[in-house]
Amino acid sequence: MSRTLFLNLTTKDVSRASDFYTALGFELVPDFTNEQAACVKINDQLFAMLVSESFFSTIVTDHIAWTGTGAAYALSAESREEVDELVQKALATGGQKAKDPQDEGFMYGWSFLDPDGHHWEVMWMDPNAGAA
């Protein structure tokens, strides 16, 4: 059975966050979007729910952590070029560089922070690297 993952990401501005993720090429899902939250389809099994701070506080039982990195979300890419393209789009539309590109030969990645500080790692791995 395959599972679908919905990441609930807090945002201080649902509209700004929606604009950022759609500029990266992800699809807004209007049926699950309103003033309190926006649903962005990353692929068929991964969705980001961009949730306003006030609405998010009704979901969690503890306080919202706005400082530091609570998680890093790793997203695969089809090629090194796609890694660079996605991160460059993120930087051009309000994201910030998290780290410099990391090249391990068989694996290449680069990371960015979205406008709310959520850490995304975009990575490519050579599909033949583990083949014997």
MIDOLO-536582 format. One record per atom (N, C-alpha, C): residue in three letters; x, y, z; residue number from 1. Coordinates in steps of 0.001 Angstrom, whole numbers, plus 500000, padded with zeros to 6 digits. Atoms other than C-alpha are relative to their C-alpha. Layout:
<node code="ALA" c1="X" c2="Y" c3="Z" pos="NUM"/>
...
END
This chain:
<node code="MET" c1="500841" c2="498817" c3="500000" pos="1"/>
<node code="MET" c1="500000" c2="500000" c3="500000" pos="1"/>
<node code="MET" c1="500884" c2="501243" c3="500000" pos="1"/>
<node code="SER" c1="499260" c2="498740" c3="499972" pos="2"/>
<node code="SER" c1="501382" c2="503389" c3="499104" pos="2"/>
<node code="SER" c1="499274" c2="500983" c3="500907" pos="2"/>
<node code="ARG" c1="500566" c2="498997" c3="499107" pos="3"/>
<node code="ARG" c1="500837" c2="506246" c3="501493" pos="3"/>
<node code="ARG" c1="500260" c2="501387" c3="499446" pos="3"/>
<node code="THR" c1="499844" c2="498607" c3="500386" pos="4"/>
<node code="THR" c1="500382" c2="509943" c3="500901" pos="4"/>
<node code="THR" c1="500445" c2="500774" c3="501226" pos="4"/>
<node code="LEU" c1="499506" c2="499188" c3="498900" pos="5"/>
<node code="LEU" c1="502268" c2="512437" c3="503042" pos="5"/>
<node code="LEU" c1="499541" c2="501438" c3="499814" pos="5"/>
<node code="PHE" c1="500387" c2="498593" c3="499954" pos="6"/>
<node code="PHE" c1="500820" c2="515833" c3="503948" pos="6"/>
<node code="PHE" c1="500877" c2="500664" c3="501053" pos="6"/>
<node code="LEU" c1="499176" c2="499248" c3="499067" pos="7"/>
<node code="LEU" c1="503432" c2="518126" c3="505504" pos="7"/>
<node code="LEU" c1="499230" c2="501257" c3="500389" pos="7"/>
<node code="ASN" c1="500652" c2="498786" c3="499523" pos="8"/>
<node code="ASN" c1="501758" c2="520783" c3="507635" pos="8"/>
<node code="ASN" c1="501093" c2="500984" c3="500387" pos="8"/>
<node code="LEU" c1="498958" c2="499007" c3="499782" pos="9"/>
<node code="LEU" c1="504076" c2="523789" c3="507419" pos="9"/>
<node code="LEU" c1="499373" c2="501316" c3="500438" pos="9"/>
<node code="THR" c1="500542" c2="498727" c3="499530" pos="10"/>
<node code="THR" c1="503355" c2="526896" c3="509454" pos="10"/>
<node code="THR" c1="500497" c2="501138" c3="499123" pos="10"/>
<node code="THR" c1="499621" c2="498811" c3="500754" pos="11"/>
<node code="THR" c1="503367" c2="530204" c3="507667" pos="11"/>
<node code="THR" c1="499383" c2="501227" c3="500644" pos="11"/>
<node code="LYS" c1="500537" c2="498732" c3="499513" pos="12"/>
<node code="LYS" c1="502910" c2="533793" c3="508698" pos="12"/>
<node code="LYS" c1="499117" c2="500661" c3="498955" pos="12"/>
<node code="ASP" c1="500784" c2="499409" c3="501085" pos="13"/>
<node code="ASP" c1="501299" c2="534556" c3="505310" pos="13"/>
<node code="ASP" c1="499671" c2="498920" c3="498969" pos="13"/>
<node code="VAL" c1="500421" c2="501101" c3="500875" pos="14"/>
<node code="VAL" c1="499324" c2="531864" c3="503445" pos="14"/>
<node code="VAL" c1="500132" c2="500384" c3="498526" pos="14"/>
<node code="SER" c1="499931" c2="499559" c3="501387" pos="15"/>
<node code="SER" c1="499135" c2="533900" c3="500231" pos="15"/>
<node code="SER" c1="501442" c2="500052" c3="499499" pos="15"/>
<node code="ARG" c1="498577" c2="499917" c3="500371" pos="16"/>
<node code="ARG" c1="502888" c2="534608" c3="500157" pos="16"/>
<node code="ARG" c1="500595" c2="498603" c3="499845" pos="16"/>
<node code="ALA" c1="499478" c2="501367" c3="500065" pos="17"/>
<node code="ALA" c1="503692" c2="530955" c3="500876" pos="17"/>
<node code="ALA" c1="499466" c2="499272" c3="498767" pos="17"/>
<node code="SER" c1="500590" c2="500619" c3="501202" pos="18"/>
<node code="SER" c1="501283" c2="529796" c3="498135" pos="18"/>
<node code="SER" c1="500695" c2="500488" c3="498741" pos="18"/>
<node code="ASP" c1="499322" c2="499416" c3="501161" pos="19"/>
<node code="ASP" c1="502878" c2="532165" c3="495634" pos="19"/>
<node code="ASP" c1="501410" c2="499424" c3="499850" pos="19"/>
<node code="PHE" c1="498640" c2="500539" c3="500028" pos="20"/>
<node code="PHE" c1="506349" c2="530894" c3="496568" pos="20"/>
<node code="PHE" c1="500013" c2="498575" c3="499439" pos="20"/>
<node code="TYR" c1="499974" c2="501404" c3="500419" pos="21"/>
<node code="TYR" c1="505547" c2="527199" c3="496123" pos="21"/>
<node code="TYR" c1="499462" c2="499800" c3="498584" pos="21"/>
<node code="THR" c1="500462" c2="500125" c3="501389" pos="22"/>
<node code="THR" c1="503578" c2="527656" c3="492902" pos="22"/>
<node code="THR" c1="501052" c2="500542" c3="499033" pos="22"/>
<node code="ALA" c1="498913" c2="499500" c3="500845" pos="23"/>
<node code="ALA" c1="506506" c2="529694" c3="491508" pos="23"/>
<node code="ALA" c1="501084" c2="498943" c3="499804" pos="23"/>
<node code="LEU" c1="499050" c2="501099" c3="500142" pos="24"/>
<node code="LEU" c1="508628" c2="526590" c3="492095" pos="24"/>
<node code="LEU" c1="499485" c2="498936" c3="499030" pos="24"/>
<node code="GLY" c1="500564" c2="500946" c3="500955" pos="25"/>
<node code="GLY" c1="506294" c2="524719" c3="489748" pos="25"/>
<node code="GLY" c1="499046" c2="499000" c3="500620" pos="25"/>
<node code="PHE" c1="500932" c2="500910" c3="499347" pos="26"/>
<node code="PHE" c1="504100" c2="522961" c3="492305" pos="26"/>
<node code="PHE" c1="498575" c2="500503" c3="499816" pos="26"/>
<node code="GLU" c1="501393" c2="499705" c3="500328" pos="27"/>
<node code="GLU" c1="500331" c2="522850" c3="491863" pos="27"/>
<node code="GLU" c1="499173" c2="500325" c3="501251" pos="27"/>
<node code="LEU" c1="500933" c2="499647" c3="498938" pos="28"/>
<node code="LEU" c1="497864" c2="524640" c3="494153" pos="28"/>
<node code="LEU" c1="498742" c2="499166" c3="499837" pos="28"/>
<node code="VAL" c1="501212" c2="500812" c3="500029" pos="29"/>
<node code="VAL" c1="494893" c2="522416" c3="495060" pos="29"/>
<node code="VAL" c1="498863" c2="500856" c3="500574" pos="29"/>
<node code="PRO" c1="501018" c2="499040" c3="499534" pos="30"/>
<node code="PRO" c1="491936" c2="524848" c3="495231" pos="30"/>
<node code="PRO" c1="498968" c2="499409" c3="500959" pos="30"/>
<node code="ASP" c1="501015" c2="500607" c3="499127" pos="31"/>
<node code="ASP" c1="489540" c2="522382" c3="496895" pos="31"/>
<node code="ASP" c1="500442" c2="499929" c3="501456" pos="31"/>
<node code="PHE" c1="499490" c2="500077" c3="498630" pos="32"/>
<node code="PHE" c1="491785" c2="522307" c3="499979" pos="32"/>
<node code="PHE" c1="500766" c2="501262" c3="500378" pos="32"/>
<node code="THR" c1="499330" c2="498724" c3="499771" pos="33"/>
<node code="THR" c1="492791" c2="525962" c3="500029" pos="33"/>
<node code="THR" c1="498973" c2="501047" c3="500418" pos="33"/>
<node code="ASN" c1="500829" c2="498873" c3="499576" pos="34"/>
<node code="ASN" c1="491265" c2="528893" c3="501914" pos="34"/>
<node code="ASN" c1="500909" c2="501031" c3="500670" pos="34"/>
<node code="GLU" c1="499200" c2="498959" c3="499366" pos="35"/>
<node code="GLU" c1="492419" c2="531891" c3="503980" pos="35"/>
<node code="GLU" c1="500906" c2="499453" c3="501093" pos="35"/>
<node code="GLN" c1="499241" c2="500556" c3="498885" pos="36"/>
<node code="GLN" c1="493728" c2="529631" c3="506762" pos="36"/>
<node code="GLN" c1="501083" c2="499017" c3="499570" pos="36"/>
<node code="ALA" c1="499038" c2="501011" c3="500448" pos="37"/>
<node code="ALA" c1="495603" c2="527048" c3="504713" pos="37"/>
<node code="ALA" c1="499933" c2="499852" c3="498488" pos="37"/>
<node code="ALA" c1="499945" c2="500283" c3="501432" pos="38"/>
<node code="ALA" c1="496719" c2="526250" c3="501195" pos="38"/>
<node code="ALA" c1="500654" c2="498636" c3="499814" pos="38"/>
<node code="CYS" c1="499462" c2="501320" c3="500308" pos="39"/>
<node code="CYS" c1="497357" c2="522800" c3="499789" pos="39"/>
<node code="CYS" c1="500790" c2="500091" c3="498694" pos="39"/>
<node code="VAL" c1="499149" c2="499984" c3="501178" pos="40"/>
<node code="VAL" c1="500251" c2="522474" c3="497346" pos="40"/>
<node code="VAL" c1="500412" c2="498556" c3="499700" pos="40"/>
<node code="LYS" c1="499644" c2="501353" c3="500431" pos="41"/>
<node code="LYS" c1="500746" c2="519255" c3="495385" pos="41"/>
<node code="LYS" c1="501421" c2="500005" c3="499458" pos="41"/>
<node code="ILE" c1="498618" c2="500119" c3="500446" pos="42"/>
<node code="ILE" c1="504429" c2="518400" c3="495061" pos="42"/>
<node code="ILE" c1="500114" c2="498825" c3="499027" pos="42"/>
<node code="ASN" c1="500180" c2="501130" c3="500919" pos="43"/>
<node code="ASN" c1="503715" c2="514992" c3="493495" pos="43"/>
<node code="ASN" c1="498793" c2="499203" c3="500480" pos="43"/>
<node code="ASP" c1="501218" c2="500740" c3="499661" pos="44"/>
<node code="ASP" c1="501015" c2="512315" c3="493715" pos="44"/>
<node code="ASP" c1="499968" c2="499488" c3="501436" pos="44"/>
<node code="GLN" c1="499952" c2="500489" c3="498623" pos="45"/>
<node code="GLN" c1="502176" c2="511187" c3="497172" pos="45"/>
<node code="GLN" c1="500452" c2="501040" c3="501016" pos="45"/>
<node code="LEU" c1="499484" c2="498995" c3="499076" pos="46"/>
<node code="LEU" c1="503442" c2="514446" c3="498675" pos="46"/>
<node code="LEU" c1="499307" c2="501343" c3="499795" pos="46"/>
<node code="PHE" c1="500693" c2="498714" c3="500005" pos="47"/>
<node code="PHE" c1="501488" c2="517566" c3="499554" pos="47"/>
<node code="PHE" c1="500537" c2="500843" c3="501151" pos="47"/>
<node code="ALA" c1="499651" c2="499078" c3="498922" pos="48"/>
<node code="ALA" c1="502504" c2="520624" c3="501567" pos="48"/>
<node code="ALA" c1="498743" c2="500786" c3="500344" pos="48"/>
<node code="MET" c1="501103" c2="499189" c3="499500" pos="49"/>
<node code="MET" c1="499763" c2="522163" c3="503663" pos="49"/>
<node code="MET" c1="500625" c2="501228" c3="500651" pos="49"/>
<node code="LEU" c1="499436" c2="498746" c3="499517" pos="50"/>
<node code="LEU" c1="500744" c2="525793" c3="504196" pos="50"/>
<node code="LEU" c1="498967" c2="500611" c3="500939" pos="50"/>
<node code="VAL" c1="501014" c2="499728" c3="498983" pos="51"/>
<node code="VAL" c1="498936" c2="526542" c3="507428" pos="51"/>
<node code="VAL" c1="500334" c2="501274" c3="500771" pos="51"/>
<node code="SER" c1="499783" c2="498758" c3="499247" pos="52"/>
<node code="SER" c1="498499" c2="529944" c3="509062" pos="52"/>
<node code="SER" c1="500337" c2="499674" c3="501453" pos="52"/>
<node code="GLU" c1="499599" c2="500196" c3="498605" pos="53"/>
<node code="GLU" c1="499985" c2="530315" c3="512516" pos="53"/>
<node code="GLU" c1="498782" c2="499806" c3="500908" pos="53"/>
<node code="SER" c1="501179" c2="500112" c3="499126" pos="54"/>
<node code="SER" c1="496547" c2="530800" c3="514103" pos="54"/>
<node code="SER" c1="499297" c2="498662" c3="499824" pos="54"/>
<node code="PHE" c1="500645" c2="501292" c3="500236" pos="55"/>
<node code="PHE" c1="495095" c2="527675" c3="512470" pos="55"/>
<node code="PHE" c1="500898" c2="498856" c3="500456" pos="55"/>
<node code="PHE" c1="499063" c2="501042" c3="499588" pos="56"/>
<node code="PHE" c1="498231" c2="525614" c3="513103" pos="56"/>
<node code="PHE" c1="499948" c2="499788" c3="501510" pos="56"/>
<node code="SER" c1="500043" c2="500123" c3="498535" pos="57"/>
<node code="SER" c1="497946" c2="526366" c3="516819" pos="57"/>
<node code="SER" c1="498801" c2="499176" c3="500470" pos="57"/>
<node code="THR" c1="501132" c2="500863" c3="499631" pos="58"/>
<node code="THR" c1="494592" c2="524497" c3="516816" pos="58"/>
<node code="THR" c1="500300" c2="498529" c3="499692" pos="58"/>
<node code="ILE" c1="499646" c2="501367" c3="500387" pos="59"/>
<node code="ILE" c1="496301" c2="521399" c3="515340" pos="59"/>
<node code="ILE" c1="500948" c2="499361" c3="501006" pos="59"/>
<node code="VAL" c1="498968" c2="500539" c3="499120" pos="60"/>
<node code="VAL" c1="499253" c2="521004" c3="517713" pos="60"/>
<node code="VAL" c1="499631" c2="500199" c3="501464" pos="60"/>
<node code="THR" c1="500278" c2="499893" c3="498573" pos="61"/>
<node code="THR" c1="499249" c2="520526" c3="521465" pos="61"/>
<node code="THR" c1="501055" c2="500810" c3="500747" pos="61"/>
<node code="ASP" c1="498919" c2="499236" c3="499386" pos="62"/>
<node code="ASP" c1="502443" c2="522468" c3="522139" pos="62"/>
<node code="ASP" c1="500156" c2="501313" c3="499243" pos="62"/>
<node code="HIS" c1="499764" c2="498721" c3="500652" pos="63"/>
<node code="HIS" c1="503765" c2="525886" c3="521132" pos="63"/>
<node code="HIS" c1="500597" c2="499804" c3="498612" pos="63"/>
<node code="ILE" c1="499405" c2="500015" c3="501332" pos="64"/>
<node code="ILE" c1="504885" c2="526700" c3="517607" pos="64"/>
<node code="ILE" c1="501438" c2="500490" c3="500117" pos="64"/>
<node code="ALA" c1="498584" c2="499630" c3="499954" pos="65"/>
<node code="ALA" c1="508669" c2="526772" c3="517261" pos="65"/>
<node code="ALA" c1="500353" c2="500811" c3="498764" pos="65"/>
<node code="TRP" c1="499629" c2="499146" c3="501132" pos="66"/>
<node code="TRP" c1="509739" c2="529708" c3="515077" pos="66"/>
<node code="TRP" c1="501495" c2="500221" c3="499900" pos="66"/>
<node code="THR" c1="498555" c2="499807" c3="500079" pos="67"/>
<node code="THR" c1="513444" c2="529607" c3="515853" pos="67"/>
<node code="THR" c1="500687" c2="498661" c3="499830" pos="67"/>
<node code="GLY" c1="499251" c2="501224" c3="500224" pos="68"/>
<node code="GLY" c1="515950" c2="527040" c3="514701" pos="68"/>
<node code="GLY" c1="499319" c2="499119" c3="498962" pos="68"/>
<node code="THR" c1="500541" c2="500932" c3="500982" pos="69"/>
<node code="THR" c1="515389" c2="524145" c3="512340" pos="69"/>
<node code="THR" c1="499451" c2="498788" c3="500719" pos="69"/>
<node code="GLY" c1="500640" c2="501162" c3="499375" pos="70"/>
<node code="GLY" c1="512920" c2="521540" c3="513514" pos="70"/>
<node code="GLY" c1="500056" c2="498775" c3="499120" pos="70"/>
<node code="ALA" c1="499929" c2="501103" c3="500956" pos="71"/>
<node code="ALA" c1="513194" c2="519415" c3="510375" pos="71"/>
<node code="ALA" c1="500595" c2="500525" c3="498698" pos="71"/>
<node code="ALA" c1="499531" c2="499675" c3="501345" pos="72"/>
<node code="ALA" c1="514824" c2="519353" c3="506950" pos="72"/>
<node code="ALA" c1="499295" c2="499035" c3="499062" pos="72"/>
<node code="TYR" c1="500783" c2="500808" c3="500934" pos="73"/>
<node code="TYR" c1="512684" c2="518108" c3="504083" pos="73"/>
<node code="TYR" c1="500838" c2="499746" c3="498754" pos="73"/>
<node code="ALA" c1="499179" c2="500360" c3="501153" pos="74"/>
<node code="ALA" c1="514614" c2="516228" c3="501398" pos="74"/>
<node code="ALA" c1="499091" c2="499632" c3="498835" pos="74"/>
<node code="LEU" c1="500803" c2="500205" c3="501199" pos="75"/>
<node code="LEU" c1="513158" c2="516261" c3="497895" pos="75"/>
<node code="LEU" c1="500924" c2="499534" c3="498886" pos="75"/>
<node code="SER" c1="499139" c2="500527" c3="501060" pos="76"/>
<node code="SER" c1="514614" c2="514140" c3="495103" pos="76"/>
<node code="SER" c1="499797" c2="500772" c3="498704" pos="76"/>
<node code="ALA" c1="500034" c2="499381" c3="501322" pos="77"/>
<node code="ALA" c1="515416" c2="515496" c3="491662" pos="77"/>
<node code="ALA" c1="500469" c2="498966" c3="498983" pos="77"/>
<node code="GLU" c1="499647" c2="500940" c3="501071" pos="78"/>
<node code="GLU" c1="515868" c2="513737" c3="488317" pos="78"/>
<node code="GLU" c1="501435" c2="500176" c3="499519" pos="78"/>
<node code="SER" c1="498654" c2="499731" c3="500493" pos="79"/>
<node code="SER" c1="519260" c2="515340" c3="487608" pos="79"/>
<node code="SER" c1="500639" c2="501109" c3="500845" pos="79"/>
<node code="ARG" c1="499290" c2="498894" c3="499360" pos="80"/>
<node code="ARG" c1="521904" c2="517711" c3="488904" pos="80"/>
<node code="ARG" c1="499415" c2="501331" c3="499536" pos="80"/>
<node code="GLU" c1="500549" c2="498771" c3="500571" pos="81"/>
<node code="GLU" c1="520457" c2="520339" c3="486571" pos="81"/>
<node code="GLU" c1="498664" c2="500362" c3="500645" pos="81"/>
<node code="GLU" c1="501285" c2="499731" c3="499357" pos="82"/>
<node code="GLU" c1="517020" c2="519954" c3="488137" pos="82"/>
<node code="GLU" c1="500193" c2="500495" c3="501430" pos="82"/>
<node code="VAL" c1="499678" c2="499498" c3="498658" pos="83"/>
<node code="VAL" c1="518541" c2="520435" c3="491603" pos="83"/>
<node code="VAL" c1="500273" c2="501501" c3="499915" pos="83"/>
<node code="ASP" c1="499635" c2="498582" c3="500136" pos="84"/>
<node code="ASP" c1="520102" c2="523712" c3="490484" pos="84"/>
<node code="ASP" c1="498809" c2="500854" c3="499588" pos="84"/>
<node code="GLU" c1="501148" c2="499241" c3="500494" pos="85"/>
<node code="GLU" c1="516960" c2="524828" c3="488647" pos="85"/>
<node code="GLU" c1="498995" c2="500282" c3="501117" pos="85"/>
<node code="LEU" c1="500985" c2="499813" c3="498932" pos="86"/>
<node code="LEU" c1="514650" c2="524287" c3="491628" pos="86"/>
<node code="LEU" c1="500518" c2="500949" c3="501079" pos="86"/>
<node code="VAL" c1="499449" c2="499124" c3="498964" pos="87"/>
<node code="VAL" c1="516970" c2="525942" c3="494143" pos="87"/>
<node code="VAL" c1="500123" c2="501430" c3="499474" pos="87"/>
<node code="GLN" c1="499900" c2="498648" c3="500560" pos="88"/>
<node code="GLN" c1="517605" c2="528883" c3="491818" pos="88"/>
<node code="GLN" c1="498628" c2="500674" c3="499927" pos="88"/>
<node code="LYS" c1="501361" c2="499443" c3="499974" pos="89"/>
<node code="LYS" c1="513823" c2="529358" c3="491444" pos="89"/>
<node code="LYS" c1="499640" c2="500434" c3="501415" pos="89"/>
<node code="ALA" c1="500306" c2="499677" c3="498600" pos="90"/>
<node code="ALA" c1="513486" c2="529267" c3="495233" pos="90"/>
<node code="ALA" c1="500696" c2="501288" c3="500423" pos="90"/>
<node code="LEU" c1="499243" c2="498802" c3="499623" pos="91"/>
<node code="LEU" c1="516198" c2="531894" c3="495669" pos="91"/>
<node code="LEU" c1="499468" c2="501244" c3="499289" pos="91"/>
<node code="ALA" c1="500505" c2="498863" c3="500775" pos="92"/>
<node code="ALA" c1="514693" c2="534105" c3="492956" pos="92"/>
<node code="ALA" c1="498614" c2="500443" c3="500443" pos="92"/>
<node code="THR" c1="501381" c2="499663" c3="499628" pos="93"/>
<node code="THR" c1="511214" c2="534034" c3="494511" pos="93"/>
<node code="THR" c1="499812" c2="500179" c3="501504" pos="93"/>
<node code="GLY" c1="500145" c2="499664" c3="498585" pos="94"/>
<node code="GLY" c1="511963" c2="534874" c3="498142" pos="94"/>
<node code="GLY" c1="500608" c2="499018" c3="500968" pos="94"/>
<node code="GLY" c1="499320" c2="500931" c3="499120" pos="95"/>
<node code="GLY" c1="513801" c2="531860" c3="499498" pos="95"/>
<node code="GLY" c1="501413" c2="500473" c3="500299" pos="95"/>
<node code="GLN" c1="498617" c2="499670" c3="499639" pos="96"/>
<node code="GLN" c1="517247" c2="531981" c3="501101" pos="96"/>
<node code="GLN" c1="500855" c2="498748" c3="499889" pos="96"/>
<node code="LYS" c1="499077" c2="501126" c3="500068" pos="97"/>
<node code="LYS" c1="520292" c2="529795" c3="500603" pos="97"/>
<node code="LYS" c1="500206" c2="499457" c3="501404" pos="97"/>
<node code="ALA" c1="499728" c2="500627" c3="498711" pos="98"/>
<node code="ALA" c1="520651" c2="527311" c3="503449" pos="98"/>
<node code="ALA" c1="501465" c2="499569" c3="500073" pos="98"/>
<node code="LYS" c1="498611" c2="500450" c3="500073" pos="99"/>
<node code="LYS" c1="523981" c2="525772" c3="502392" pos="99"/>
<node code="LYS" c1="500446" c2="500075" c3="498554" pos="99"/>
<node code="ASP" c1="499460" c2="500071" c3="501353" pos="100"/>
<node code="ASP" c1="526270" c2="525729" c3="499387" pos="100"/>
<node code="ASP" c1="499710" c2="498616" c3="499416" pos="100"/>
<node code="PRO" c1="500182" c2="501319" c3="500606" pos="101"/>
<node code="PRO" c1="525846" c2="522899" c3="496873" pos="101"/>
<node code="PRO" c1="501023" c2="498999" c3="500538" pos="101"/>
<node code="GLN" c1="499141" c2="501075" c3="499513" pos="102"/>
<node code="GLN" c1="527286" c2="519581" c3="498061" pos="102"/>
<node code="GLN" c1="500118" c2="498961" c3="498890" pos="102"/>
<node code="ASP" c1="499780" c2="500953" c3="501092" pos="103"/>
<node code="ASP" c1="528835" c2="517326" c3="495401" pos="103"/>
<node code="ASP" c1="500842" c2="498836" c3="500502" pos="103"/>
<node code="GLU" c1="499302" c2="501209" c3="499556" pos="104"/>
<node code="GLU" c1="529759" c2="513781" c3="496441" pos="104"/>
<node code="GLU" c1="500285" c2="499070" c3="498827" pos="104"/>
<node code="GLY" c1="499795" c2="500827" c3="501186" pos="105"/>
<node code="GLY" c1="530084" c2="512516" c3="492861" pos="105"/>
<node code="GLY" c1="498742" c2="499224" c3="499639" pos="105"/>
<node code="PHE" c1="501202" c2="500805" c3="500228" pos="106"/>
<node code="PHE" c1="527304" c2="509915" c3="493062" pos="106"/>
<node code="PHE" c1="498739" c2="500683" c3="500521" pos="106"/>
<node code="MET" c1="501133" c2="499293" c3="499409" pos="107"/>
<node code="MET" c1="525082" c2="512368" c3="494961" pos="107"/>
<node code="MET" c1="500304" c2="501497" c3="499961" pos="107"/>
<node code="TYR" c1="499852" c2="498553" c3="500092" pos="108"/>
<node code="TYR" c1="524512" c2="516080" c3="494496" pos="108"/>
<node code="TYR" c1="498783" c2="500644" c3="500637" pos="108"/>
<node code="GLY" c1="501120" c2="499328" c3="499366" pos="109"/>
<node code="GLY" c1="522399" c2="518395" c3="496587" pos="109"/>
<node code="GLY" c1="500283" c2="501457" c3="500288" pos="109"/>
<node code="TRP" c1="499929" c2="498575" c3="499673" pos="110"/>
<node code="TRP" c1="521690" c2="521996" c3="497404" pos="110"/>
<node code="TRP" c1="498760" c2="500285" c3="500835" pos="110"/>
<node code="SER" c1="501132" c2="499770" c3="499110" pos="111"/>
<node code="SER" c1="519369" c2="523478" c3="500012" pos="111"/>
<node code="SER" c1="499603" c2="501468" c3="500059" pos="111"/>
<node code="PHE" c1="500526" c2="498648" c3="499848" pos="112"/>
<node code="PHE" c1="517178" c2="526497" c3="500588" pos="112"/>
<node code="PHE" c1="499021" c2="500046" c3="501163" pos="112"/>
<node code="LEU" c1="501039" c2="499744" c3="498999" pos="113"/>
<node code="LEU" c1="514905" c2="528006" c3="503215" pos="113"/>
<node code="LEU" c1="498871" c2="500722" c3="499296" pos="113"/>
<node code="ASP" c1="501134" c2="499279" c3="500575" pos="114"/>
<node code="ASP" c1="511401" c2="529026" c3="502190" pos="114"/>
<node code="ASP" c1="499816" c2="501307" c3="500774" pos="114"/>
<node code="PRO" c1="500147" c2="498705" c3="499319" pos="115"/>
<node code="PRO" c1="510149" c2="532495" c3="503238" pos="115"/>
<node code="PRO" c1="499674" c2="499908" c3="501495" pos="115"/>
<node code="ASP" c1="500283" c2="500175" c3="498575" pos="116"/>
<node code="ASP" c1="509040" c2="531063" c3="506608" pos="116"/>
<node code="ASP" c1="501120" c2="499269" c3="500729" pos="116"/>
<node code="GLY" c1="498851" c2="500641" c3="499371" pos="117"/>
<node code="GLY" c1="512410" c2="529393" c3="507262" pos="117"/>
<node code="GLY" c1="500001" c2="498483" c3="499967" pos="117"/>
<node code="HIS" c1="500008" c2="501456" c3="500109" pos="118"/>
<node code="HIS" c1="511458" c2="525790" c3="506416" pos="118"/>
<node code="HIS" c1="501144" c2="499564" c3="499085" pos="118"/>
<node code="HIS" c1="498774" c2="500443" c3="500659" pos="119"/>
<node code="HIS" c1="514577" c2="523922" c3="505301" pos="119"/>
<node code="HIS" c1="499699" c2="498864" c3="499013" pos="119"/>
<node code="TRP" c1="500195" c2="500999" c3="501059" pos="120"/>
<node code="TRP" c1="514413" c2="522020" c3="501981" pos="120"/>
<node code="TRP" c1="501353" c2="499616" c3="499418" pos="120"/>
<node code="GLU" c1="498817" c2="500557" c3="500647" pos="121"/>
<node code="GLU" c1="517209" c2="519779" c3="500680" pos="121"/>
<node code="GLU" c1="499539" c2="499414" c3="498678" pos="121"/>
<node code="VAL" c1="500320" c2="500562" c3="501309" pos="122"/>
<node code="VAL" c1="516983" c2="519097" c3="496946" pos="122"/>
<node code="VAL" c1="501203" c2="499164" c3="499594" pos="122"/>
<node code="MET" c1="498871" c2="500879" c3="500246" pos="123"/>
<node code="MET" c1="519080" c2="516101" c3="495949" pos="123"/>
<node code="MET" c1="499785" c2="499073" c3="498817" pos="123"/>
<node code="TRP" c1="499958" c2="500981" c3="501081" pos="124"/>
<node code="TRP" c1="520019" c2="513885" c3="493041" pos="124"/>
<node code="TRP" c1="500991" c2="498926" c3="500388" pos="124"/>
<node code="MET" c1="499081" c2="501113" c3="499780" pos="125"/>
<node code="MET" c1="521560" c2="510440" c3="493396" pos="125"/>
<node code="MET" c1="500103" c2="499198" c3="498720" pos="125"/>
<node code="ASP" c1="499764" c2="500812" c3="501181" pos="126"/>
<node code="ASP" c1="523122" c2="508450" c3="490559" pos="126"/>
<node code="ASP" c1="499330" c2="498649" c3="500200" pos="126"/>
<node code="PRO" c1="500713" c2="501270" c3="499824" pos="127"/>
<node code="PRO" c1="520770" c2="505472" c3="490072" pos="127"/>
<node code="PRO" c1="500902" c2="498787" c3="499821" pos="127"/>
<node code="ASN" c1="499076" c2="501119" c3="500207" pos="128"/>
<node code="ASN" c1="523762" c2="503306" c3="489099" pos="128"/>
<node code="ASN" c1="501077" c2="499896" c3="501083" pos="128"/>
<node code="ALA" c1="498945" c2="499943" c3="498998" pos="129"/>
<node code="ALA" c1="525871" c2="504171" c3="492143" pos="129"/>
<node code="ALA" c1="500059" c2="498725" c3="500851" pos="129"/>
<node code="GLY" c1="500008" c2="501192" c3="499144" pos="130"/>
<node code="GLY" c1="524799" c2="501104" c3="494140" pos="130"/>
<node code="GLY" c1="500011" c2="498701" c3="499202" pos="130"/>
<node code="ALA" c1="500021" c2="501204" c3="500818" pos="131"/>
<node code="ALA" c1="524759" c2="498680" c3="491197" pos="131"/>
<node code="ALA" c1="501360" c2="499318" c3="500017" pos="131"/>
<node code="ALA" c1="498743" c2="500760" c3="499975" pos="132"/>
<node code="ALA" c1="527359" c2="495942" c3="491359" pos="132"/>
<node code="ALA" c1="500238" c2="499308" c3="498686" pos="132"/>
END
